[in-house]
Amino acid sequence: MGWIVYLITGAALLMGVLSVALFRQRARLEDARSLAETLVGCRALLGLILHFQQHRGMSSAWLAGDLSFASKLAGQARDIDALFHAVGPVARSESCRHHPCMTPNALTLFRHRWATLRERLPGLTVEQSITQHTTLIEQLLQWLAALGEARIESTLDQEVSRCLARNYTSRLPALTECLGQARAVGMSVATRQSCSAVARVRLMFLIARAETLLTQALAVGQGSVRAETASRAVEQMAQLVRGRLLPSSGVSVTAQEYFNGATQAVDAVFAWIFESAQAVANSELQTRRDIVPLAMAGQ
């Protein structure tokens, strides 16, 4: 009879171990599903950041006297309003969590502030416009970074995946913002064909900061085609600022030419950002391949 007791005890222990393993794998499968949903939400936030940055740059040129940007501003505003519909589900999903990264009420308040900015834009100075746009963009960056830390990095198993996620939701978006601010400040300089001392100092700081962030991001993304393309584009923008906006001989670039060059750099970094998201998903997919069959078998 003793062997029967040992057999039953062993079977019970085995079932217990299998139950714990199954529970953990189901939890990891749920993390994988949550990761996919979060990546979709982050992409929508990045879309808003991109269009707000473009709207800020165009506003600087328009307020500085280049009326050719008026119709482009209207198009950017429509794109921004459309993207809010994609961010809404993220805010609603977050509101159900104990520590939400963003909420529907916060998003509603943000949209109200955006509507107020659009209404008051014609009466603002270039500097006021840049400040108010930047405040809104900083909020979007904070939401993105919070989602990245709480909903992406915390669910990843591989250190390389966490580093890629940090590039995706923190370092590279911060790099686009440095470039975006430099685009906005530089647009007013190029439009007026004159660079004030304040604008000079700010442009020098923004370009230096962008170069620092680029170096940090390349430490993780080195070897990527998108990373190399973005690196060259950022270097070209730095040369454009230092060589044609800031020389003592005077400004030698038009507003449209500067906008095109700066936008090429920003767009190249955004392409790198979206590649980083795919790299995060791919690296985790390989790690989780063995999860789905066992987890699904227990359902």
C-alpha positions as CSV (number, residue, x, y, z in Angstrom):
1,M,0.0,0.0,0.0
2,G,2.9,2.3,0.6
3,W,3.8,2.5,-3.0
4,I,0.3,3.7,-3.8
5,V,0.6,6.5,-1.3
6,Y,4.0,7.5,-2.9
7,L,2.4,7.3,-6.4
8,I,-0.5,9.5,-5.4
9,T,1.8,12.0,-3.7
10,G,4.1,12.2,-6.7
11,A,1.2,12.7,-9.0
12,A,-0.2,15.5,-6.8
13,L,3.2,17.2,-6.8
14,L,3.5,16.9,-10.5
15,M,0.0,18.3,-11.0
16,G,0.9,21.2,-8.7
17,V,4.1,22.0,-10.7
18,L,2.2,21.8,-14.0
19,S,-0.5,24.1,-12.7
20,V,2.0,26.7,-11.6
21,A,3.8,26.5,-14.9
22,L,0.5,26.8,-16.8
23,F,-0.6,29.8,-14.7
24,R,2.7,31.5,-15.4
25,Q,2.6,30.8,-19.1
26,R,-1.0,32.1,-19.3
27,A,0.1,35.2,-17.6
28,R,3.0,35.7,-20.1
29,L,0.6,35.1,-22.9
30,E,-1.7,37.8,-21.5
31,D,1.4,40.1,-21.3
32,A,2.1,39.4,-25.0
33,R,-1.4,40.4,-25.9
34,S,-1.2,43.5,-23.8
35,L,2.2,44.4,-25.4
36,A,0.6,44.2,-28.8
37,E,-2.2,46.5,-27.8
38,T,0.2,49.0,-26.1
39,L,2.4,49.1,-29.2
40,V,-0.7,50.2,-31.2
41,G,-1.5,52.9,-28.7
42,C,2.1,54.1,-28.7
43,R,2.1,54.4,-32.5
44,A,-1.0,56.6,-32.3
45,L,0.7,58.8,-29.7
46,L,3.8,59.0,-31.9
47,G,1.6,60.1,-34.8
48,L,0.2,62.9,-32.7
49,I,3.7,64.0,-31.7
50,L,4.9,64.0,-35.3
51,H,1.9,66.2,-36.5
52,F,2.1,68.5,-33.5
53,Q,5.8,69.1,-34.2
54,Q,5.1,69.8,-37.8
55,H,2.2,72.2,-36.9
56,R,4.6,74.0,-34.5
57,G,7.2,74.5,-37.2
58,M,4.7,75.7,-39.8
59,S,3.1,78.1,-37.3
60,S,6.5,79.7,-36.7
61,A,7.0,80.4,-40.4
62,W,3.4,81.6,-40.8
63,L,3.5,83.9,-37.7
64,A,6.9,85.2,-38.9
65,G,5.3,86.3,-42.2
66,D,5.4,83.4,-44.6
67,L,1.7,83.1,-45.6
68,S,2.4,80.1,-47.9
69,F,2.1,77.9,-44.8
70,A,-1.5,78.8,-44.0
71,S,-3.2,76.0,-46.0
72,K,-0.6,73.5,-44.8
73,L,-1.5,74.4,-41.2
74,A,-5.1,73.6,-41.8
75,G,-4.2,70.2,-43.2
76,Q,-2.0,69.4,-40.2
77,A,-4.8,70.4,-37.8
78,R,-7.2,67.9,-39.6
79,D,-4.7,65.1,-39.3
80,I,-4.2,65.8,-35.6
81,D,-8.0,65.8,-34.9
82,A,-8.3,62.4,-36.7
83,L,-5.5,60.9,-34.7
84,F,-7.3,61.6,-31.4
85,H,-9.8,58.9,-32.3
86,A,-6.9,56.3,-32.3
87,V,-5.6,57.5,-28.9
88,G,-9.1,57.3,-27.2
89,P,-9.1,53.5,-26.7
90,V,-5.7,53.7,-25.0
91,A,-7.0,56.2,-22.4
92,R,-10.1,54.1,-21.8
93,S,-8.1,51.0,-21.3
94,E,-5.7,52.7,-19.0
95,S,-8.5,54.1,-16.8
96,C,-9.3,50.6,-15.7
97,R,-5.8,50.1,-14.2
98,H,-4.8,50.8,-10.7
99,H,-2.1,53.2,-11.8
100,P,-3.1,54.6,-15.3
101,C,-0.6,56.1,-17.6
102,M,-3.3,58.4,-19.0
103,T,-7.1,58.8,-18.6
104,P,-10.0,59.9,-20.8
105,N,-10.4,63.0,-18.6
106,A,-6.8,64.0,-19.2
107,L,-7.2,63.4,-22.9
108,T,-10.3,65.6,-23.0
109,L,-8.5,68.4,-21.2
110,F,-5.6,68.0,-23.6
111,R,-8.0,68.3,-26.6
112,H,-9.5,71.5,-25.1
113,R,-6.1,73.0,-24.7
114,W,-5.3,72.2,-28.4
115,A,-8.6,73.8,-29.5
116,T,-7.7,76.9,-27.5
117,L,-4.3,77.1,-29.1
118,R,-5.8,76.8,-32.6
119,E,-8.3,79.6,-31.9
120,R,-5.7,81.9,-30.4
121,L,-2.8,81.1,-32.8
122,P,-3.3,84.2,-35.1
123,G,-2.7,86.5,-32.2
124,L,0.4,84.8,-30.8
125,T,4.0,85.7,-31.3
126,V,6.3,83.1,-32.7
127,E,7.8,82.6,-29.2
128,Q,4.4,82.2,-27.6
129,S,3.3,79.7,-30.3
130,I,6.5,77.6,-29.8
131,T,6.0,77.6,-26.0
132,Q,2.4,76.5,-26.1
133,H,2.9,73.9,-28.8
134,T,5.9,72.5,-26.8
135,T,3.9,72.3,-23.6
136,L,1.3,70.1,-25.4
137,I,4.0,67.9,-27.0
138,E,5.7,67.4,-23.7
139,Q,2.5,66.0,-22.3
140,L,2.3,63.5,-25.2
141,L,5.9,62.5,-24.6
142,Q,5.2,62.0,-20.9
143,W,2.2,59.7,-21.8
144,L,4.4,57.8,-24.3
145,A,7.3,57.3,-21.8
146,A,4.9,56.2,-19.1
147,L,3.3,53.6,-21.3
148,G,6.7,52.4,-22.4
149,E,8.0,52.0,-18.9
150,A,4.9,50.5,-17.3
151,R,3.3,48.5,-20.1
152,I,6.2,47.5,-22.3
153,E,9.5,47.4,-20.5
154,S,8.0,45.7,-17.4
155,T,6.6,42.8,-19.6
156,L,9.8,42.1,-21.6
157,D,12.1,39.1,-20.8
158,Q,15.2,40.1,-22.7
159,E,17.5,43.0,-21.7
160,V,18.0,43.8,-25.4
161,S,14.2,44.1,-25.8
162,R,14.0,46.5,-22.9
163,C,16.8,48.7,-24.4
164,L,15.0,48.7,-27.7
165,A,11.8,49.7,-25.9
166,R,13.6,52.5,-24.2
167,N,14.7,53.8,-27.6
168,Y,11.2,53.4,-28.9
169,T,9.3,55.3,-26.2
170,S,11.9,57.6,-24.7
171,R,15.2,58.3,-26.3
172,L,14.2,58.6,-29.9
173,P,11.0,60.6,-29.3
174,A,13.1,63.0,-27.2
175,L,15.5,63.2,-30.1
176,T,12.6,64.1,-32.5
177,E,11.5,66.8,-30.1
178,C,15.0,68.4,-30.0
179,L,15.0,68.4,-33.8
180,G,11.4,69.6,-33.9
181,Q,12.1,72.5,-31.6
182,A,15.2,73.4,-33.7
183,R,12.9,73.3,-36.8
184,A,10.4,75.6,-35.2
185,V,13.0,78.1,-34.0
186,G,14.9,77.9,-37.2
187,M,11.8,78.5,-39.3
188,S,11.3,81.9,-37.8
189,V,15.0,82.7,-38.3
190,A,14.9,81.6,-42.0
191,T,11.7,83.5,-42.6
192,R,13.1,86.7,-41.1
193,Q,16.6,86.1,-42.5
194,S,17.9,87.3,-39.1
195,C,19.0,85.3,-36.0
196,S,18.7,86.9,-32.6
197,A,21.1,86.1,-29.8
198,V,18.4,84.2,-28.0
199,A,17.6,82.1,-31.0
200,R,21.3,81.4,-31.6
201,V,21.8,80.1,-28.1
202,R,18.7,78.0,-28.2
203,L,19.6,76.4,-31.6
204,M,23.1,75.6,-30.5
205,F,21.8,73.9,-27.4
206,L,19.1,71.9,-29.2
207,I,21.5,70.6,-31.8
208,A,24.1,69.7,-29.2
209,R,21.4,67.9,-27.2
210,A,20.1,66.1,-30.3
211,E,23.6,64.8,-31.0
212,T,23.9,63.5,-27.5
213,L,20.6,61.6,-27.7
214,L,21.6,60.3,-31.1
215,T,24.8,58.8,-29.6
216,Q,22.9,57.2,-26.8
217,A,20.3,55.7,-29.1
218,L,23.0,54.4,-31.5
219,A,24.5,52.4,-28.7
220,V,21.4,50.2,-28.8
221,G,20.4,50.5,-32.5
222,Q,23.8,50.4,-34.1
223,G,23.8,48.4,-37.4
224,S,20.2,49.1,-38.3
225,V,19.7,50.6,-41.7
226,R,17.1,53.0,-40.4
227,A,19.5,54.0,-37.6
228,E,22.3,54.8,-40.0
229,T,19.9,56.8,-42.3
230,A,18.6,58.8,-39.3
231,S,22.2,59.4,-38.1
232,R,23.2,60.9,-41.4
233,A,20.0,63.0,-41.6
234,V,20.6,64.4,-38.1
235,E,24.2,65.2,-39.0
236,Q,23.1,67.0,-42.2
237,M,20.5,69.0,-40.2
238,A,23.2,70.0,-37.7
239,Q,25.4,71.2,-40.6
240,L,22.4,73.1,-42.0
241,V,21.9,74.9,-38.7
242,R,25.5,75.7,-38.0
243,G,26.5,76.4,-41.6
244,R,23.5,78.4,-42.9
245,L,21.5,79.7,-40.0
246,L,24.2,80.7,-37.5
247,P,27.2,82.0,-39.4
248,S,28.3,85.5,-38.7
249,S,28.0,86.2,-42.4
250,G,24.2,85.9,-42.1
251,V,21.3,83.5,-42.8
252,S,21.6,81.8,-46.2
253,V,18.7,79.4,-46.3
254,T,15.0,80.0,-47.1
255,A,12.2,79.0,-44.8
256,Q,10.9,76.2,-47.2
257,E,14.4,74.9,-47.7
258,Y,15.1,74.8,-44.0
259,F,11.7,73.2,-43.3
260,N,12.5,70.4,-45.9
261,G,15.9,69.7,-44.5
262,A,14.8,69.6,-40.9
263,T,11.7,67.6,-41.7
264,Q,13.9,65.0,-43.5
265,A,15.9,64.5,-40.2
266,V,12.7,64.3,-38.1
267,D,11.1,61.8,-40.5
268,A,14.2,59.7,-40.6
269,V,14.2,59.4,-36.8
270,F,10.5,58.5,-36.8
271,A,11.2,55.8,-39.3
272,W,13.8,54.5,-36.9
273,I,11.3,54.6,-34.0
274,F,8.8,52.5,-35.9
275,E,11.5,50.0,-36.8
276,S,12.4,49.8,-33.1
277,A,8.8,48.9,-32.3
278,Q,8.9,46.0,-34.7
279,A,12.3,44.9,-33.3
280,V,10.7,44.8,-29.8
281,A,7.8,42.7,-31.0
282,N,10.1,40.4,-33.0
283,S,12.6,39.8,-30.2
284,E,9.8,38.9,-27.8
285,L,7.9,36.7,-30.3
286,Q,10.8,34.3,-30.4
287,T,11.0,34.1,-26.6
288,R,7.3,33.5,-26.3
289,R,6.8,30.9,-29.1
290,D,6.7,28.0,-26.7
291,I,4.1,29.7,-24.5
292,V,1.1,29.6,-26.8
293,P,0.6,25.8,-27.4
294,L,0.8,24.9,-23.7
295,A,-1.3,27.8,-22.6
296,M,-4.0,27.2,-25.2
297,A,-4.0,23.5,-24.4
298,G,-5.1,24.3,-20.9
299,Q,-8.0,26.5,-21.9
